[in-house]
Amino acid sequence: MTPISNRIELQERHHQIFIEQAPTAIAMLDKNMVYLAVSKRWLKDYKLDEQDVIGRCHYDVFPEIGDDWKKDHRECLKGAINICDEAPFKRADGSIQWIYWDVRPWYNLDGEIGGLLMHTGDITEQKEKELEKKRFETILSDCSEVARIGTWELNLLNNEVTWSDTVYDIHEVSKDYKPNLGSTLEFCEEEESRKIAEEAIHDLMENSREVDLEFEIKTPKGNIKFLKVVGKIEYVEGVATRLFGIAQDLTSTRESERQLNKAYNELDAIFNSSSIAVISTDKNGVINRFNSGAEHLLGYSAKEMIGIEKPEIYLFEEELNVFKKDMELEFKGDSNDADFNYRNEKIFNTRQWTFKRKDGSTFPGLKSLTAIQDKDGVNDGFIAVITDISKIKEVKDELRKKNELLNLAEHLSSMGHWQWNIVEDVAIWSDNLFALLDYKGERFTLDFSTYFAMVHDDDKEEVLKHFELAKKEQKFKNITHKIITFTGNIKTIKIIANVILNQKGEAVEMVGTCQDVTESKIIEQNLIAAKQELEAYTEKLSLQNKQLADFTHITSHNLRAPVANLNSLLEIYSYTEDEEERTDIFNKFSSVIDHLSSTLNTLIEALKAKVGDANEHKEQIEFNEVLENTVQMLSGAILKSNAVISSDFSKLSSIFYNKIYMESIFLNLIGNAIKYSAEDRIPHIQIKTVVKNGKNIITFRDNGLGIDLDKHRHKLFGLNKVFHRHPDAKGVGLYLTKTQIESMGGTITATSEVNVGTTFTINFN
């Protein structure tokens, strides 16, 4: 062996001896993580006293070491140093060991890394104490918060006061508030509390007496609280230097005590009530409490019953047997089974019984029986609360009779009644109301939406507004509307109701009746329809009479001139002997007769349109066909004017109508559009049909001369009314068109702008 090798071996041996004797946990490993030397502390900390680890791999000794630590070791074998102050190390047996470590490489004489040195320390005990302390502090903090306990301190040398956060919260002041010795009095508004606080402060300052008191304070937010303050004095060399202690908010505790006392007093009042019988038994069924109400109701004294009798003394055997059978069914037991005893079950039962008094008389009563269980859930007895329902039963019987009469009356009048709790939105319907709405089956829970869903769509908006208005005005006005029953029938109902108010004057309930008025509504509608039909017929006769009068006036006016002219010509003709002059007069006869014939024809057509029944000659008419016929009849005028006619009948291609009238309408409106076209542009005529809101509509639009409607609107469709100086203008076409349309039940309107054009709109409905 060379001297260098000897030195290296000697160095490693010195290292091993040093490590083995080290008082801390140290291990020396080669580059393959094989142990070269370990300290006794290492073996003790990691419970390896019974093992020989030298020559073994570190990862075999600690198989629980993860990949992250192995990665750190590889980095250290490259020269890195890994130091950690504390970390949990999960051992193979599942235990957690807290350790710190310093892992770094060691170097041989050649300056090469020979392996790793691991210096660790087991700080588990220290860490557990630290965690325990934190847990304790957390629990203490939580308990302090839950119990509303805070700490305070008074420096008796300078009277400086310190509060914890909880004390600030109890007093409901911000952390900016500076407490002092007089702060307690500042929060004491109640005289007795102020006196208690003043005496405590006086004893403290004058006699160095410790504090232990309870008093009432009022916080800046106006809340009343009950406070318990306890303080101890700290002495230094016999001198009181500091007073410290706790302050606890007892408000919730005081309130709980108050509620408990109230509940106790109420329970005591109930038990001692003379109007309610309260009887209790022990687990064997022997009566151990019998209040004054039971004495009054059953005629027995408590002395006669307590510790002596069982409830069977005032009950009937038949009803007791029924009760036992019911309990067997409820708790699935068998009275024949020796191990079954219904008394051991958690009984809570309310039912009607017949009770026997001491004098032998009986009365109906309502008894609520409850099992009294101990802390282990075992029955320790029973308590029964009994009320005499004789009067209630009499009232119920009377009410039942009246209800039967009401149901009969509702049935005869096709009526039902209802109640609606507005606040809870719960409705109650009578049987007759369900029947009126064709419902058969089990009754179910009702609300406003159930009723509203049945309201006919035509009436929904009106009904909703009606009920909202009734709630707002606190008064329900009668309403009649259609409703769809459960079987789909449409009925008309009439609702009469009252609005019920609470003590605050708020609408909380509605009660009312609902009557089927379908038949009477139909009769009413038939009468109205007959009346309207009679009125329409009367109006039609009046109109026809007026039209005949108008026609007489027109005839006398329009025929007077041509007849007078003929008489004059005839008179001249009879005196004239010159044949040439006679021929000239005869020619004038022809002209006058033609004019007279034209006038007569016009008046006859007008009369037919006014008094004739055009609806007797209706048929299905195609608009395209009518337009084609009109174009043929006006072909000469169309060619002469170069008029362009376009149409769109895609929305409504045909209609059931009087064909002669329809052809006349097309002929007049298209003819007028050509006749009154502008000289500076080609006539354009657009015809279009639409269906809008169920109405059948056709429009005729042109780009002609237009009409000054501000001046001529009132006479637009009048007979012999003209608006342009045209040689062929007679004022008859629009008059006839309007007359024909109205006789078929339709309307015609016009919009126009001078020198722009006119649009005529016909509503066939």
Sequence and secondary structure as in RCSB ss.txt:
>XXXX:A:sequence
MTPISNRIELQERHHQIFIEQAPTAIAMLDKNMVYLAVSKRWLKDYKLDEQDVIGRCHYDVFPEIGDDWKKDHRE
CLKGAINICDEAPFKRADGSIQWIYWDVRPWYNLDGEIGGLLMHTGDITEQKEKELEKKRFETILSDCSEVARIG
TWELNLLNNEVTWSDTVYDIHEVSKDYKPNLGSTLEFCEEEESRKIAEEAIHDLMENSREVDLEFEIKTPKGNIK
FLKVVGKIEYVEGVATRLFGIAQDLTSTRESERQLNKAYNELDAIFNSSSIAVISTDKNGVINRFNSGAEHLLGY
SAKEMIGIEKPEIYLFEEELNVFKKDMELEFKGDSNDADFNYRNEKIFNTRQWTFKRKDGSTFPGLKSLTAIQDK
DGVNDGFIAVITDISKIKEVKDELRKKNELLNLAEHLSSMGHWQWNIVEDVAIWSDNLFALLDYKGERFTLDFST
YFAMVHDDDKEEVLKHFELAKKEQKFKNITHKIITFTGNIKTIKIIANVILNQKGEAVEMVGTCQDVTESKIIEQ
NLIAAKQELEAYTEKLSLQNKQLADFTHITSHNLRAPVANLNSLLEIYSYTEDEEERTDIFNKFSSVIDHLSSTL
NTLIEALKAKVGDANEHKEQIEFNEVLENTVQMLSGAILKSNAVISSDFSKLSSIFYNKIYMESIFLNLIGNAIK
YSAEDRIPHIQIKTVVKNGKNIITFRDNGLGIDLDKHRHKLFGLNKVFHRHPDAKGVGLYLTKTQIESMGGTITA
TSEVNVGTTFTINFN
>XXXX:A:secstr
  HHHHHHHHHHHHHHHHHHH SSEEEEEETTSBEEEE HHHHHHTT TT   TTSBHHHH TT  HHHHHHHHH
HTTT  EEEEEEEEE TTS EEEEEEEEEEEE TTS EEEEEEEEEE HHHHHHHHHHHHHHHHHHHHHHHHTEE
EEEEETTTTEEEE HHHHHHHT  TT    TTHHHHT  SHHHHHHHHHHHHHHHHH   EEEEEEEE TTS EE
EEEEEEEEEEETTEEEEEEEEEEE HHHHHHHHHHHHHHHHHHHHHT SSSEEEEEETTS EEEE HHHHHHHS 
 HHHHTTT  GGGGB HHHHHHHHHHHHHHTT  TTSTT  GGGS  EEEEEEEEE TTS EEEEEEEEEEEE T
TS EEEEEEEEEE HHHHHHHHHHHHHHHHHHHHHHHTTEEEEEEETTTTEEEE HHHHHHTT  S    B HHH
HHHHB TTTHHHHHHHHHHHHHHT    EEEEEE TTS EEEEEEEEEEEE TTS EEEEEEEEEE HHHHHHHH
HHHHHHHHHHHHHHHHHHHHHHHHHHHHHHHHHHHHHHHHHHHHHHHHHH   HHHHHHHHHHHHHHHHHHHHHH
HHHHHHHHHHHS GGGGEEEEEHHHHHHHHHHHTHHHHHHHT EEEEE SS  EEEEEHHHHHHHHHHHHHHHHH
T  TTS  EEEEEEEEETTEEEEEEEE SS   HHHHGGGTT TT   S  TT  S HHHHHHHHHHHTT EEEE
EEETTTEEEEEEE  
